[in-house]
């Protein structure tokens, strides 16, 4: 229902302007509810039960972690840059790892707020294990000039799916990286 979705986006954009972007958490929730309820799988739609308030709290939690790190790094970086050290490299590495961690946790959040046919999805596993796995594969992709990318994609998807559940059914991922490589 394109017109209904467009109205939802237009209203959300107007509210974001009026609230200086603060409404974005509620808009994301409205978009997910719309998309989940209008996507049919085997004739039935999913239900999204998350709230804008939960997204706001998650954002504030991430901000509470990152703000002190940024401040400390800024102060340390002033001195380190004066000595011509590479002060931004450790911060960049931390932010890359934290980004992978956040991607995993965001997927976990969306899954735990998704219900299909009365059964909830959920996810286990460590976000930090995923982050270090993704980082390691990223280094390998750079060293191989991109040739290892299909194996990276398959490995990360396999990790996510092995830790994804629909009720008591565990997910799986069976694609072979060599098939990705041939298509690429």
Backbone as CSV, one residue per row, in Angstrom:
resi,resn,N_x,N_y,N_z,CA_x,CA_y,CA_z,C_x,C_y,C_z
1,UNK,0.841,-1.179,0.000,0.000,0.000,0.000,0.884,1.239,0.000
2,UNK,1.338,1.595,-1.201,2.303,2.670,-1.353,1.836,4.019,-0.848
3,UNK,0.570,4.367,-1.097,0.072,5.682,-0.672,0.030,5.784,0.853
4,UNK,-0.401,4.717,1.492,-0.452,4.713,2.961,0.954,4.845,3.548
5,UNK,1.919,4.145,2.941,3.304,4.208,3.416,3.887,5.596,3.176
6,UNK,3.575,6.182,2.032,4.056,7.535,1.726,3.497,8.546,2.726
7,UNK,2.210,8.414,3.077,1.623,9.309,4.099,2.327,9.132,5.438
8,UNK,2.642,7.884,5.779,3.357,7.611,7.027,4.720,8.310,7.024
9,UNK,5.443,8.216,5.914,6.752,8.858,5.803,6.640,10.382,5.840
10,UNK,5.641,10.940,5.145,5.459,12.399,5.116,5.120,12.924,6.509
11,UNK,4.217,12.236,7.202,3.871,12.647,8.566,5.092,12.539,9.480
12,UNK,5.845,11.446,9.326,7.047,11.255,10.144,8.094,12.317,9.881
13,UNK,8.271,12.684,8.609,9.236,13.733,8.268,8.830,15.063,8.879
14,UNK,7.557,15.381,8.811,7.071,16.635,9.399,7.275,16.637,10.916
15,UNK,6.982,15.520,11.555,7.169,15.445,13.009,8.645,15.492,13.387
16,UNK,9.506,14.936,12.541,10.942,15.031,12.816,11.419,16.476,12.735
17,UNK,10.904,17.202,11.755,11.272,18.618,11.651,10.786,19.390,12.874
18,UNK,9.558,19.101,13.283,8.977,19.826,14.424,9.681,19.486,15.737
19,UNK,10.235,18.277,15.831,10.879,17.855,17.093,12.402,17.834,16.975
20,UNK,12.932,18.444,15.919,14.381,18.497,15.682,15.002,17.097,15.642
21,UNK,14.318,16.159,15.002,14.825,14.806,14.822,14.511,13.834,15.939
22,UNK,13.935,14.319,17.008,13.662,13.474,18.168,12.621,12.400,17.868
23,UNK,11.744,12.653,16.904,10.674,11.718,16.565,11.172,10.495,15.786
24,UNK,12.441,10.486,15.401,12.958,9.425,14.540,12.772,8.032,15.123
25,UNK,12.805,7.891,16.423,12.652,6.579,17.061,11.229,6.052,16.888
26,UNK,10.259,6.930,17.002,8.858,6.548,16.826,8.553,6.319,15.342
27,UNK,9.203,7.095,14.468,9.030,6.893,13.036,9.587,5.529,12.629
28,UNK,10.757,5.167,13.126,11.340,3.853,12.820,10.398,2.743,13.267
29,UNK,9.783,2.910,14.430,8.829,1.924,14.931,7.598,1.847,14.030
30,UNK,7.070,2.999,13.628,5.902,3.014,12.737,6.223,2.364,11.393
31,UNK,7.404,2.638,10.863,7.812,2.041,9.587,7.902,0.526,9.720
32,UNK,8.535,0.051,10.793,8.645,-1.397,10.989,7.279,-2.042,11.142
33,UNK,6.409,-1.426,11.915,5.062,-1.994,12.079,4.347,-2.090,10.732
34,UNK,4.478,-1.029,9.941,3.827,-1.030,8.633,4.412,-2.132,7.741
35,UNK,5.730,-2.182,7.654,6.357,-3.165,6.769,6.092,-4.597,7.230
36,UNK,6.203,-4.847,8.523,5.952,-6.196,9.044,4.499,-6.607,8.746
37,UNK,3.557,-5.698,9.001,2.148,-6.067,8.839,1.728,-6.180,7.377
38,UNK,2.503,-5.606,6.455,2.157,-5.665,5.036,3.044,-6.624,4.248
39,UNK,3.838,-7.436,4.945,4.653,-8.452,4.295,4.088,-9.811,4.656
40,UNK,3.652,-10.546,3.651,3.042,-11.854,3.875,4.059,-12.959,3.630
41,UNK,4.113,-13.903,4.549,4.909,-15.110,4.400,3.946,-16.275,4.587
42,UNK,3.814,-17.079,3.561,2.878,-18.201,3.575,1.461,-17.733,3.917
43,UNK,1.110,-16.548,3.396,-0.240,-16.036,3.581,-0.502,-15.314,4.888
44,UNK,0.496,-15.213,5.751,0.303,-14.538,7.040,1.375,-13.474,7.236
45,UNK,0.980,-12.410,7.918,1.925,-11.322,8.156,2.522,-11.432,9.560
46,UNK,3.656,-10.759,9.723,4.332,-10.732,11.015,3.822,-9.538,11.818
47,UNK,4.158,-9.535,13.086,3.779,-8.436,13.975,5.044,-7.903,14.630
48,UNK,5.191,-6.588,14.620,6.325,-5.933,15.281,5.825,-5.329,16.580
49,UNK,6.456,-5.691,17.704,5.974,-5.246,19.011,6.899,-4.238,19.688
50,UNK,7.943,-3.786,18.997,8.854,-2.816,19.589,8.200,-1.453,19.744
51,UNK,8.829,-0.591,20.542,8.302,0.755,20.761,9.386,1.796,20.501
52,UNK,8.943,3.004,20.204,9.873,4.107,20.023,10.649,4.403,21.296
53,UNK,9.997,4.221,22.426,10.666,4.463,23.716,11.845,3.519,23.902
54,UNK,11.685,2.248,23.497,12.789,1.291,23.597,13.962,1.712,22.716
55,UNK,13.658,2.181,21.512,14.721,2.645,20.624,15.433,3.864,21.203
56,UNK,14.677,4.774,21.792,15.266,5.947,22.430,16.186,5.535,23.578
57,UNK,15.744,4.613,24.412,16.569,4.146,25.530,17.836,3.476,25.011
58,UNK,17.726,2.673,23.943,18.906,2.049,23.348,19.884,3.078,22.821
59,UNK,19.358,4.131,22.197,20.206,5.212,21.704,20.916,5.916,22.855
60,UNK,20.177,6.205,23.920,20.787,6.873,25.073,21.834,5.997,25.735
61,UNK,21.594,4.685,25.755,22.566,3.753,26.311,23.855,3.771,25.486
62,UNK,23.726,3.723,24.152,24.897,3.781,23.275,25.621,5.116,23.450
63,UNK,24.863,6.182,23.599,25.454,7.496,23.808,26.214,7.548,25.131
64,UNK,25.660,6.914,26.153,26.330,6.886,27.458,27.644,6.120,27.386
65,UNK,27.746,5.164,26.485,29.000,4.423,26.309,29.979,5.240,25.476
66,UNK,29.500,5.811,24.388,30.392,6.474,23.442,30.850,7.856,23.873
67,UNK,30.007,8.608,24.553,30.367,9.976,24.921,31.617,10.048,25.802
68,UNK,31.709,9.278,26.890,32.941,9.327,27.685,34.172,8.854,26.908
69,UNK,33.980,7.887,26.016,35.107,7.408,25.206,35.584,8.509,24.268
70,UNK,34.649,9.178,23.616,35.008,10.292,22.737,35.720,11.402,23.507
71,UNK,35.193,11.743,24.670,35.792,12.814,25.467,37.211,12.450,25.899
72,UNK,37.385,11.248,26.436,38.720,10.811,26.869,39.673,10.759,25.679
73,UNK,39.183,10.245,24.572,40.039,10.150,23.403,40.397,11.508,22.837
74,UNK,39.477,12.450,22.927,39.767,13.801,22.479,40.905,14.396,23.296
75,UNK,40.810,14.237,24.617,41.844,14.803,25.485,43.186,14.106,25.294
76,UNK,43.163,12.787,25.189,44.406,12.039,24.953,44.946,12.353,23.561
77,UNK,44.024,12.464,22.600,44.419,12.723,21.227,45.103,14.060,21.035
78,UNK,44.708,15.058,21.806,45.373,16.364,21.700,46.859,16.231,21.994
79,UNK,47.163,15.516,23.042,48.569,15.328,23.417,49.284,14.398,22.446
80,UNK,48.649,13.331,22.057,49.276,12.350,21.169,49.537,12.942,19.787
81,UNK,48.622,13.719,19.281,48.822,14.323,17.962,49.948,15.350,17.993
82,UNK,50.115,15.987,19.126,51.218,16.932,19.249,52.550,16.204,19.137
83,UNK,52.569,14.955,19.606,53.782,14.143,19.502,53.811,13.377,18.177
84,UNK,52.882,13.668,17.287,52.746,13.061,15.967,52.551,11.548,16.052
85,UNK,51.780,11.117,17.019,51.426,9.703,17.147,50.134,9.464,16.382
86,UNK,49.801,8.225,16.172,48.563,7.861,15.476,47.452,7.668,16.499
87,UNK,47.010,8.756,17.078,46.024,8.685,18.160,44.652,8.249,17.672
88,UNK,44.348,8.474,16.417,43.006,8.150,15.941,42.854,6.682,15.547
89,UNK,43.937,5.948,15.393,43.850,4.547,14.966,43.121,3.678,15.998
90,UNK,43.492,3.709,17.279,42.746,2.872,18.237,41.275,3.256,18.346
91,UNK,40.970,4.544,18.271,39.572,4.965,18.324,38.816,4.437,17.106
92,UNK,39.429,4.531,15.944,38.804,4.010,14.733,38.550,2.510,14.825
93,UNK,39.511,1.772,15.356,39.329,0.328,15.517,38.215,0.016,16.509
94,UNK,38.173,0.771,17.617,37.110,0.551,18.595,35.745,0.841,17.981
95,UNK,35.630,1.940,17.240,34.354,2.296,16.638,33.929,1.267,15.593
96,UNK,34.891,0.709,14.865,34.571,-0.341,13.902,34.026,-1.574,14.629
97,UNK,34.710,-1.999,15.688,34.238,-3.142,16.474,32.881,-2.850,17.101
98,UNK,32.717,-1.665,17.658,31.444,-1.302,18.287,30.324,-1.257,17.247
99,UNK,30.657,-0.835,16.022,29.666,-0.823,14.947,29.183,-2.225,14.611
100,UNK,30.116,-3.180,14.511,29.720,-4.574,14.266,28.896,-5.114,15.428
101,UNK,29.294,-4.782,16.641,28.539,-5.187,17.830,27.116,-4.635,17.758
102,UNK,26.996,-3.364,17.396,25.684,-2.709,17.324,24.809,-3.347,16.240
103,UNK,25.407,-3.734,15.116,24.646,-4.390,14.049,24.046,-5.694,14.565
104,UNK,24.834,-6.469,15.287,24.356,-7.747,15.821,23.252,-7.528,16.849
105,UNK,23.472,-6.579,17.739,22.480,-6.308,18.785,21.187,-5.728,18.200
106,UNK,21.287,-4.929,17.147,20.090,-4.385,16.509,19.269,-5.506,15.886
107,UNK,19.952,-6.460,15.266,19.236,-7.614,14.706,18.559,-8.391,15.817
108,UNK,19.268,-8.572,16.915,18.711,-9.292,18.061,17.458,-8.578,18.584
109,UNK,17.530,-7.247,18.679,16.387,-6.463,19.142,15.191,-6.651,18.215
110,UNK,15.417,-6.493,16.896,14.307,-6.617,15.942,13.689,-8.014,15.988
111,UNK,14.534,-9.034,16.110,14.005,-10.401,16.164,13.149,-10.624,17.403
112,UNK,13.616,-10.141,18.554,12.852,-10.377,19.790,11.554,-9.582,19.821
113,UNK,11.404,-8.637,18.899,10.169,-7.854,18.819,9.308,-8.276,17.635
114,UNK,9.647,-9.411,17.011,8.908,-9.899,15.853,8.192,-11.202,16.199
115,UNK,6.900,-11.219,15.878,6.067,-12.403,16.120,5.432,-12.795,14.786
116,UNK,5.476,-14.084,14.469,4.812,-14.595,13.281,4.057,-15.853,13.672
117,UNK,2.773,-15.875,13.347,1.883,-16.986,13.704,1.877,-17.247,15.210
118,UNK,1.985,-16.181,15.979,1.906,-16.287,17.425,3.187,-16.750,18.098
119,UNK,4.249,-16.936,17.334,5.521,-17.411,17.893,6.571,-16.323,17.697
120,UNK,7.321,-16.083,18.738,8.324,-15.008,18.731,9.672,-15.526,18.223
121,UNK,10.345,-14.680,17.454,11.733,-14.929,17.074,12.621,-14.507,18.241
122,UNK,13.804,-15.062,18.324,14.768,-14.625,19.328,16.169,-14.985,18.865
123,UNK,17.143,-14.489,19.584,18.522,-14.673,19.169,19.412,-14.819,20.386
124,UNK,20.379,-15.691,20.289,21.383,-15.822,21.337,22.735,-15.486,20.714
125,UNK,23.796,-15.771,21.400,25.127,-15.493,20.866,25.643,-14.158,21.352
126,UNK,26.920,-13.969,21.176,27.596,-12.776,21.667,27.800,-11.758,20.553
127,UNK,27.401,-10.535,20.829,27.652,-9.450,19.892,29.133,-9.175,19.716
128,UNK,29.900,-9.350,20.795,31.347,-9.113,20.710,32.038,-10.200,19.911
129,UNK,31.578,-11.462,20.039,32.151,-12.538,19.203,31.885,-12.239,17.736
130,UNK,30.684,-11.789,17.452,30.350,-11.432,16.074,31.242,-10.279,15.604
131,UNK,31.439,-9.275,16.450,32.245,-8.109,16.081,33.684,-8.518,15.760
132,UNK,34.290,-9.343,16.594,35.666,-9.768,16.340,35.757,-10.673,15.113
133,UNK,34.735,-11.508,14.911,34.688,-12.356,13.713,34.597,-11.471,12.462
134,UNK,33.710,-10.484,12.487,33.543,-9.588,11.335,34.815,-8.790,11.084
135,UNK,35.464,-8.339,12.157,36.708,-7.576,12.008,37.799,-8.442,11.391
136,UNK,37.951,-9.664,11.903,38.962,-10.575,11.361,38.737,-10.870,9.891
137,UNK,37.486,-11.137,9.531,37.171,-11.375,8.133,37.428,-10.114,7.311
138,UNK,37.147,-8.941,7.881,37.397,-7.688,7.161,38.866,-7.506,6.832
139,UNK,39.730,-7.851,7.804,41.179,-7.769,7.560,41.569,-8.718,6.435
140,UNK,41.022,-9.932,6.468,41.331,-10.913,5.426,40.831,-10.451,4.057
141,UNK,39.672,-9.831,4.019,39.140,-9.315,2.750,40.078,-8.249,2.186
142,UNK,40.577,-7.361,3.055,41.509,-6.325,2.593,42.807,-6.956,2.093
143,UNK,43.331,-7.922,2.841,44.597,-8.564,2.447,44.477,-9.331,1.136
144,UNK,43.295,-9.855,0.839,43.096,-10.618,-0.402,42.477,-9.760,-1.504
145,UNK,42.448,-8.458,-1.285,41.883,-7.512,-2.256,40.441,-7.867,-2.626
146,UNK,39.685,-8.333,-1.640,38.270,-8.612,-1.829,37.934,-10.045,-2.175
147,UNK,38.918,-10.863,-2.475,38.647,-12.244,-2.890,38.004,-13.070,-1.778
148,UNK,38.264,-12.732,-0.527,37.716,-13.499,0.598,36.310,-13.043,0.984
149,UNK,35.776,-12.041,0.294,34.470,-11.512,0.680,33.354,-12.559,0.696
150,UNK,33.235,-13.441,-0.288,32.160,-14.449,-0.221,32.261,-15.335,1.021
151,UNK,33.473,-15.684,1.417,33.646,-16.503,2.620,33.298,-15.702,3.869
152,UNK,33.618,-14.415,3.862,33.241,-13.539,4.976,31.723,-13.471,5.104
153,UNK,31.059,-13.196,3.980,29.601,-13.064,3.994,28.937,-14.349,4.478
154,UNK,29.401,-15.490,3.987,28.815,-16.769,4.387,29.081,-17.061,5.859
155,UNK,30.289,-16.790,6.324,30.631,-17.058,7.725,29.806,-16.206,8.681
156,UNK,29.673,-14.928,8.373,28.907,-14.041,9.249,27.429,-14.396,9.230
157,UNK,26.899,-14.727,8.056,25.489,-15.102,7.975,25.246,-16.428,8.693
158,UNK,26.185,-17.352,8.571,26.064,-18.638,9.265,26.039,-18.420,10.779
159,UNK,26.913,-17.534,11.284,26.946,-17.249,12.726,25.613,-16.660,13.185
160,UNK,25.091,-15.691,12.398,23.820,-15.067,12.778,22.687,-16.085,12.757
161,UNK,22.628,-16.904,11.715,21.518,-17.853,11.588,21.591,-18.977,12.616
162,UNK,22.788,-19.416,12.974,22.908,-20.456,14.009,22.426,-19.953,15.361
163,UNK,22.463,-18.662,15.544,22.029,-18.063,16.805,20.628,-17.467,16.730
164,UNK,19.935,-17.693,15.621,18.580,-17.186,15.428,17.584,-18.325,15.615
165,UNK,16.507,-18.032,16.335,15.496,-19.043,16.617,14.111,-18.493,16.327
166,UNK,13.241,-19.378,15.881,11.819,-19.094,15.743,11.141,-20.069,16.687
167,UNK,10.747,-19.569,17.848,10.271,-20.468,18.890,11.435,-21.344,19.324
168,UNK,11.291,-22.670,19.150,12.393,-23.558,19.503,13.129,-24.094,18.266
169,UNK,12.807,-23.560,17.075,13.470,-23.976,15.850,14.686,-23.098,15.585
170,UNK,15.837,-23.742,15.429,17.072,-23.007,15.186,17.238,-22.737,13.699
171,UNK,17.727,-21.558,13.370,17.986,-21.206,11.989,19.244,-21.879,11.476
172,UNK,19.396,-21.904,10.167,20.608,-22.451,9.562,20.888,-21.703,8.267
173,UNK,22.114,-21.824,7.817,22.535,-21.187,6.576,23.401,-22.192,5.836
174,UNK,22.956,-22.615,4.659,23.625,-23.701,3.954,24.333,-23.287,2.673
175,UNK,24.265,-22.031,2.290,24.902,-21.604,1.038,26.416,-21.798,1.121
176,UNK,27.000,-22.084,-0.019,28.447,-22.307,-0.061,29.146,-21.056,-0.578
177,UNK,30.212,-20.641,0.073,30.941,-19.440,-0.368,31.468,-19.556,-1.796
178,UNK,31.847,-20.748,-2.200,32.373,-20.917,-3.557,31.320,-20.529,-4.596
179,UNK,30.049,-20.804,-4.315,28.977,-20.396,-5.231,28.884,-18.874,-5.309
180,UNK,29.018,-18.202,-4.169,29.035,-16.721,-4.153,30.216,-16.217,-4.966
181,UNK,31.366,-16.865,-4.778,32.588,-16.434,-5.448,32.429,-16.545,-6.972
182,UNK,31.875,-17.650,-7.459,31.681,-17.836,-8.896,30.718,-16.777,-9.456
183,UNK,29.664,-16.453,-8.714,28.708,-15.440,-9.190,29.325,-14.049,-9.186
184,UNK,30.184,-13.781,-8.198,30.832,-12.466,-8.107,31.824,-12.268,-9.206
